Amino acid sequence: MKSSRNLSLSKVFLFSFLAVFLCTITYLLLPSNYYIHKALIHQMPKINQYTIFNNRIVKADNPHPWEFASDIDNKQIAPEFTPDFDKYETVAFIVIQHKKIILEQYWGNYSPLSLSNSFSMSKSIISLLVGCAISDGKIKSVDQPVSDFLPEWNSFEGKALTIKDLLTMSAGVEWVESHSTLFSKTTEAYYGKDLWNLTLTEKLIEKPGVRFNYQSGVSQMLAFLLQKATGKKISDYASQKIWTPIQAEEDAMWSLDRKDGMEKAYCCFNTNARDFARLGQLVLNKGEWDGAVVVDSNYIRQATTPASWLQYTPKTTDSESVSVKPRPCEFYGYQFWIANYKGLKIPYMRGILGQYIFVVPELDAVIVRLGKKRDKAYNLQQNYTNDVDIWLNAGLEVINR
């Protein structure tokens, strides 16, 4: 009798398990949940994942190699930095001064031709393209309402959403930024197939232009606006206005949400360390390259000036807030970060796995670090992870040697 009861319970358990399993499989196979299946396979983003996406070429139609400093063979990263370079799995480190490479080093199987995902450094590229579109007359100014191009986003309680609000991450939309949560919008944007419909779910929930709130979806909105304003694919416009003018040596690849789809503009610009450095040099040149204006210098100045009229609450991780009072935003401009480091004002681009392009105007220098990890602890005042100190210290040591 007891054996029969146990057998019945086993059958109930088996049927329950199969039912849950079949429901889960059915849920994952729904077209709208395609991204969950892909996220479970690939898990956290990695720097070489351009191979799992469709990509659009950003053409380099006028390549020109960097010059090397005459004493480059005598330059090396100071030994005291080696443990941290290894700890955070650095793959490339380049220091440029006076438009010449003064130090270049790679790790593992990475080389000058190896591609790496920019991750959120691409947000700064989108910002530069906004500057180009303004110069081209495609956008009137950063104060133009977003609804002129995307009528889906109009105003919140009478306050119009402007391009400046998007650029400064103060759009006031509903988007929780998290790369580690399976069901977050950021995860769906990365692994999903429909950025437009995902972006349409962004609702205005607070007054724009008041609070700094870092959201990848806002950068994606900027990209849709740019595409509407220019009538061109983001990759094609980037090739024409930036990548070719700055004489990139290699074609880049911008990952798409699907075949012939939309660029993952908030991330996923893939190129090598040398060509990433050109973006920093362009900012260092105040928007010029070989005497030609690529991006208006006034726009570069505004983009790399903190939006200090905004308020922000410091964060220690992507999803965990510290209980402190809001303070002025002194570290972010138009999709560019700004660090105040040892008396130097350093505009920079950054990605979630420790991708950085630092611009040091006072030293006429650019520092590029690419890798697979960054620190988890934050400098709350500067709103950056503590590994930033390592790369800046290492680069400045090389420059000042």
C-alpha positions as CSV (number, residue, x, y, z in Angstrom):
1,M,0.0,0.0,0.0
2,K,2.8,2.4,0.9
3,S,4.7,1.5,-2.2
4,S,1.6,2.2,-4.3
5,R,1.2,5.6,-2.7
6,N,4.9,6.5,-3.3
7,L,4.5,5.4,-6.9
8,S,1.5,7.7,-7.3
9,L,3.4,10.6,-5.7
10,S,6.3,10.0,-8.1
11,K,4.0,10.1,-11.1
12,V,2.4,13.4,-9.8
13,F,5.9,14.9,-9.3
14,L,7.0,13.7,-12.8
15,F,3.9,15.1,-14.5
16,S,4.3,18.4,-12.6
17,F,7.9,18.6,-13.6
18,L,7.1,17.9,-17.2
19,A,4.3,20.5,-17.2
20,V,6.6,23.2,-15.8
21,F,9.4,22.2,-18.2
22,L,7.1,22.3,-21.2
23,C,5.6,25.6,-20.1
24,T,9.1,27.1,-19.7
25,I,10.2,25.8,-23.1
26,T,7.0,27.2,-24.7
27,Y,7.6,30.6,-23.0
28,L,11.2,30.8,-24.1
29,L,10.3,29.9,-27.7
30,L,7.8,32.8,-28.0
31,P,9.2,35.3,-30.5
32,S,9.1,38.1,-27.9
33,N,11.3,36.0,-25.6
34,Y,13.9,35.1,-28.1
35,Y,16.5,37.2,-26.2
36,I,16.0,35.1,-23.0
37,H,17.1,31.9,-24.8
38,K,20.1,33.7,-26.2
39,A,21.0,35.3,-22.9
40,L,20.9,31.9,-21.2
41,I,23.3,30.5,-23.8
42,H,25.8,33.4,-23.8
43,Q,25.1,34.8,-20.3
44,M,27.0,38.1,-19.5
45,P,28.3,40.2,-22.4
46,K,31.8,39.6,-23.6
47,I,34.2,41.8,-25.6
48,N,34.4,39.4,-28.6
49,Q,30.7,38.7,-29.1
50,Y,30.3,40.6,-32.4
51,T,30.5,37.1,-33.9
52,I,27.1,36.2,-32.5
53,F,25.3,39.2,-34.0
54,N,24.6,40.6,-37.4
55,N,26.9,43.5,-38.1
56,R,27.0,46.5,-40.4
57,I,30.4,47.7,-41.7
58,V,31.6,51.2,-40.7
59,K,33.9,51.8,-43.7
60,A,37.4,53.3,-43.3
61,D,37.8,54.8,-46.8
62,N,41.0,56.9,-46.1
63,P,43.2,54.8,-43.8
64,H,46.5,56.3,-42.5
65,P,48.6,54.6,-39.8
66,W,49.7,56.2,-36.6
67,E,53.3,57.5,-36.2
68,F,55.4,56.0,-33.4
69,A,57.6,58.0,-31.1
70,S,61.3,57.5,-31.6
71,D,61.8,56.2,-28.1
72,I,58.9,53.8,-28.0
73,D,61.2,50.8,-27.4
74,N,62.3,52.4,-24.2
75,K,58.8,52.8,-22.8
76,Q,57.0,50.1,-20.7
77,I,54.3,49.9,-18.1
78,A,55.8,50.2,-14.6
79,P,56.1,46.8,-12.9
80,E,53.9,47.9,-9.9
81,F,50.9,48.0,-12.2
82,T,51.3,44.5,-13.6
83,P,49.2,42.6,-11.0
84,D,46.2,44.9,-11.6
85,F,46.6,44.7,-15.4
86,D,46.5,40.9,-15.0
87,K,43.7,40.9,-12.4
88,Y,41.3,42.8,-14.6
89,E,42.3,40.8,-17.7
90,T,43.6,43.7,-19.8
91,V,44.0,42.9,-23.5
92,A,45.3,46.3,-24.9
93,F,46.9,49.4,-23.5
94,I,48.0,52.3,-25.7
95,V,49.4,55.7,-24.8
96,I,49.6,58.5,-27.4
97,Q,51.2,61.9,-26.9
98,H,51.8,64.6,-29.5
99,K,49.9,62.5,-32.0
100,K,52.4,59.6,-31.8
101,I,52.1,56.2,-30.1
102,I,54.6,56.3,-27.2
103,L,53.5,52.9,-25.7
104,E,51.6,50.0,-27.0
105,Q,51.1,46.6,-25.4
106,Y,48.8,43.6,-25.9
107,W,48.0,40.5,-23.8
108,G,46.9,37.0,-24.6
109,N,45.9,36.5,-28.3
110,Y,45.2,40.2,-28.8
111,S,47.1,42.3,-31.4
112,P,46.8,45.6,-33.2
113,L,44.2,44.1,-35.5
114,S,42.0,42.4,-32.8
115,L,38.5,43.7,-32.5
116,S,36.9,44.5,-29.1
117,N,33.4,45.6,-28.3
118,S,33.3,49.2,-27.2
119,F,30.2,48.6,-25.1
120,S,29.0,52.0,-23.8
121,M,31.9,53.9,-25.3
122,S,29.7,53.9,-28.4
123,K,27.4,56.3,-26.6
124,S,30.1,59.0,-27.1
125,I,30.2,58.2,-30.8
126,I,26.5,58.8,-31.0
127,S,27.1,62.1,-29.3
128,L,29.7,63.1,-31.9
129,L,27.3,62.2,-34.6
130,V,24.7,64.5,-33.1
131,G,27.3,67.2,-33.4
132,C,27.8,66.4,-37.0
133,A,24.1,66.4,-37.7
134,I,23.8,69.9,-36.2
135,S,26.6,71.2,-38.4
136,D,24.9,69.5,-41.4
137,G,21.7,71.4,-40.5
138,K,19.8,68.1,-40.0
139,I,19.2,69.1,-36.3
140,K,18.6,72.7,-35.3
141,S,20.3,72.5,-31.9
142,V,20.4,70.4,-28.8
143,D,17.4,72.3,-27.5
144,Q,15.2,71.0,-30.3
145,P,12.3,68.8,-29.1
146,V,12.7,65.1,-29.6
147,S,9.1,65.0,-30.9
148,D,10.1,66.9,-34.0
149,F,11.7,63.6,-35.1
150,L,10.0,61.0,-32.9
151,P,6.5,62.1,-32.1
152,E,6.1,59.1,-29.8
153,W,8.0,61.1,-27.1
154,N,6.5,64.5,-26.5
155,S,6.5,66.1,-23.0
156,F,5.9,65.4,-19.4
157,E,3.5,67.7,-17.6
158,G,4.1,70.3,-20.2
159,K,8.0,70.1,-20.2
160,A,9.2,69.1,-23.7
161,L,11.7,66.3,-23.9
162,T,14.7,67.8,-25.8
163,I,17.8,66.3,-27.5
164,K,19.9,67.8,-24.7
165,D,17.9,65.8,-22.2
166,L,18.8,62.6,-24.1
167,L,22.5,63.6,-24.4
168,T,22.8,64.3,-20.7
169,M,21.0,61.2,-19.5
170,S,18.2,63.2,-17.9
171,A,15.3,62.1,-20.1
172,G,13.1,61.0,-17.2
173,V,12.1,57.7,-18.9
174,E,11.3,54.3,-17.4
175,W,14.3,52.2,-18.0
176,V,16.2,50.2,-15.3
177,E,19.8,49.9,-16.2
178,S,21.0,46.4,-15.4
179,H,23.3,43.9,-17.3
180,S,23.1,41.2,-14.8
181,T,19.3,40.7,-14.6
182,L,17.8,38.3,-17.2
183,F,14.6,40.1,-17.6
184,S,15.9,43.7,-17.7
185,K,15.4,46.0,-20.7
186,T,19.2,46.3,-21.1
187,T,19.6,42.5,-21.4
188,E,16.7,42.4,-23.9
189,A,18.3,45.3,-25.9
190,Y,21.6,43.4,-26.1
191,Y,20.3,39.9,-27.0
192,G,17.0,40.9,-28.5
193,K,15.8,41.4,-32.1
194,D,13.7,44.6,-32.0
195,L,15.2,47.7,-30.5
196,W,12.5,49.9,-31.9
197,N,9.6,48.2,-30.2
198,L,11.7,47.9,-27.0
199,T,12.5,51.6,-27.1
200,L,8.8,52.4,-27.6
201,T,8.1,50.9,-24.2
202,E,10.2,53.8,-22.6
203,K,7.6,56.0,-20.9
204,L,8.2,59.5,-19.6
205,I,7.7,59.1,-15.9
206,E,9.3,62.3,-14.5
207,K,10.2,65.8,-15.6
208,P,13.1,65.8,-18.2
209,G,16.2,67.8,-17.6
210,V,16.3,67.6,-13.8
211,R,17.9,64.3,-12.7
212,F,20.9,62.4,-14.1
213,N,19.9,58.8,-14.6
214,Y,22.2,56.7,-16.7
215,Q,20.0,54.6,-19.2
216,S,21.2,52.8,-22.3
217,G,17.7,53.1,-23.8
218,V,18.1,56.9,-23.9
219,S,21.2,56.5,-26.2
220,Q,19.2,54.2,-28.4
221,M,16.5,56.8,-28.7
222,L,19.2,59.3,-29.8
223,A,20.2,56.8,-32.5
224,F,16.7,56.5,-33.8
225,L,16.4,60.3,-33.8
226,L,19.7,60.6,-35.7
227,Q,18.6,58.1,-38.3
228,K,15.3,60.0,-38.8
229,A,17.1,63.3,-39.0
230,T,19.8,62.3,-41.5
231,G,17.9,59.7,-43.5
232,K,21.0,57.4,-43.2
233,K,21.9,54.2,-41.4
234,I,24.0,55.0,-38.2
235,S,27.0,53.0,-39.5
236,D,26.9,54.8,-42.9
237,Y,26.7,58.2,-41.3
238,A,29.5,57.3,-38.9
239,S,31.7,56.2,-41.8
240,Q,31.0,59.4,-43.7
241,K,31.3,61.9,-40.9
242,I,33.8,60.4,-38.5
243,W,35.5,57.1,-39.3
244,T,36.8,58.0,-42.8
245,P,37.7,61.7,-41.8
246,I,39.8,60.5,-38.9
247,Q,41.6,58.1,-41.2
248,A,40.8,54.9,-39.3
249,E,43.1,52.1,-40.4
250,E,40.5,49.3,-40.4
251,D,36.8,49.0,-41.1
252,A,34.8,48.8,-37.9
253,M,31.7,46.7,-37.3
254,W,28.5,47.9,-35.5
255,S,26.4,45.0,-34.2
256,L,22.7,45.1,-35.1
257,D,19.5,43.8,-33.5
258,R,18.8,41.6,-36.5
259,K,19.8,41.1,-40.1
260,D,19.6,44.5,-41.9
261,G,18.3,45.9,-38.7
262,M,19.2,48.8,-36.3
263,E,22.6,49.4,-34.8
264,K,22.9,48.6,-31.1
265,A,23.9,52.2,-30.7
266,Y,24.2,52.3,-26.9
267,C,26.9,49.7,-27.3
268,C,28.5,47.3,-29.7
269,F,30.9,49.3,-31.9
270,N,33.7,46.9,-32.6
271,T,37.2,47.9,-33.6
272,N,40.8,47.7,-32.5
273,A,42.7,49.7,-29.8
274,R,44.6,51.9,-32.3
275,D,41.5,53.0,-34.1
276,F,39.6,53.6,-30.8
277,A,42.5,55.9,-29.9
278,R,41.6,58.1,-32.9
279,L,38.3,59.0,-31.3
280,G,40.2,60.3,-28.3
281,Q,42.6,62.2,-30.5
282,L,39.6,63.8,-32.3
283,V,38.3,65.1,-29.0
284,L,41.8,66.2,-28.0
285,N,42.0,68.1,-31.4
286,K,38.7,69.9,-30.4
287,G,36.9,68.2,-33.3
288,E,39.6,68.7,-36.0
289,W,41.7,66.2,-38.0
290,D,44.6,67.3,-40.2
291,G,43.2,70.8,-40.2
292,A,39.7,69.8,-41.3
293,V,36.7,70.3,-39.0
294,V,35.0,66.9,-38.3
295,V,32.9,68.0,-35.3
296,D,32.3,71.6,-34.4
297,S,34.7,72.7,-31.6
298,N,31.9,74.4,-29.7
299,Y,29.9,71.1,-29.6
300,I,33.0,69.3,-28.4
301,R,33.4,71.8,-25.6
302,Q,29.8,71.4,-24.6
303,A,29.9,67.7,-24.8
304,T,32.9,67.5,-22.5
305,T,31.6,70.0,-19.9
306,P,29.6,68.6,-16.9
307,A,25.9,69.1,-16.9
308,S,26.1,70.5,-13.4
309,W,22.5,71.8,-13.5
310,L,21.4,68.2,-13.0
311,Q,21.0,66.3,-9.8
312,Y,22.1,62.7,-9.2
313,T,22.2,60.1,-6.5
314,P,25.5,58.1,-6.3
315,K,25.4,54.4,-7.1
316,T,27.8,51.6,-6.0
317,T,26.6,49.1,-8.7
318,D,24.3,49.0,-11.7
319,S,21.3,48.3,-9.4
320,E,22.1,49.4,-5.9
321,S,21.8,52.9,-4.7
322,V,23.6,54.4,-1.7
323,S,21.6,56.4,0.8
324,V,23.1,59.8,0.3
325,K,21.7,63.1,-0.7
326,P,21.5,64.1,-4.3
327,R,24.3,66.3,-5.5
328,P,25.2,68.2,-8.7
329,C,26.3,66.1,-11.7
330,E,29.9,67.1,-12.1
331,F,31.1,64.1,-14.1
332,Y,28.9,63.8,-17.3
333,G,28.3,65.9,-20.4
334,Y,26.8,64.9,-23.7
335,Q,27.3,61.1,-23.5
336,F,30.9,61.8,-22.3
337,W,32.2,61.2,-18.8
338,I,34.5,63.8,-17.2
339,A,37.1,63.0,-14.5
340,N,38.9,65.5,-12.3
341,Y,42.1,63.6,-11.6
342,K,45.2,65.0,-9.9
343,G,44.3,68.5,-11.1
344,L,43.6,67.3,-14.6
345,K,40.2,67.6,-16.3
346,I,39.9,64.4,-18.3
347,P,37.0,63.7,-20.7
348,Y,36.6,60.0,-21.3
349,M,34.6,57.3,-22.9
350,R,33.9,54.1,-21.0
351,G,32.4,50.6,-21.4
352,I,31.0,48.2,-18.8
353,L,33.9,45.7,-19.0
354,G,36.6,48.3,-18.5
355,Q,36.9,49.8,-22.0
356,Y,38.3,53.4,-21.7
357,I,39.5,56.2,-23.9
358,F,40.9,59.0,-21.7
359,V,41.7,62.4,-23.2
360,V,44.3,64.5,-21.3
361,P,44.4,67.9,-22.9
362,E,47.0,69.4,-20.5
363,L,49.5,66.7,-21.6
364,D,48.4,66.5,-25.2
365,A,47.7,62.8,-24.6
366,V,45.3,59.9,-25.1
367,I,45.2,56.7,-23.1
368,V,43.3,53.6,-24.2
369,R,42.6,50.6,-22.1
370,L,40.6,47.5,-23.3
371,G,39.9,44.5,-21.2
372,K,37.5,42.0,-19.8
373,K,36.9,43.2,-16.3
374,R,36.7,46.3,-14.2
375,D,36.5,46.9,-10.4
376,K,33.1,46.6,-8.7
377,A,33.7,49.4,-6.1
378,Y,32.9,53.0,-7.1
379,N,34.5,56.3,-6.4
380,L,31.3,58.0,-5.4
381,Q,32.6,61.5,-5.9
382,Q,33.7,60.8,-9.5
383,N,31.1,58.2,-10.2
384,Y,33.6,55.7,-11.7
385,T,34.8,52.3,-10.7
386,N,38.1,52.3,-8.9
387,D,40.1,50.7,-11.7
388,V,40.0,54.0,-13.5
389,D,42.8,55.2,-11.1
390,I,45.0,52.3,-12.2
391,W,44.8,53.0,-15.9
392,L,45.3,56.8,-15.4
393,N,48.2,56.3,-13.0
394,A,49.9,53.8,-15.4
395,G,49.4,56.0,-18.4
396,L,50.5,59.2,-16.7
397,E,53.5,57.5,-15.4
398,V,54.5,56.6,-18.9
399,I,53.9,60.1,-20.2
400,N,55.8,61.8,-17.3
401,R,58.7,59.4,-17.4
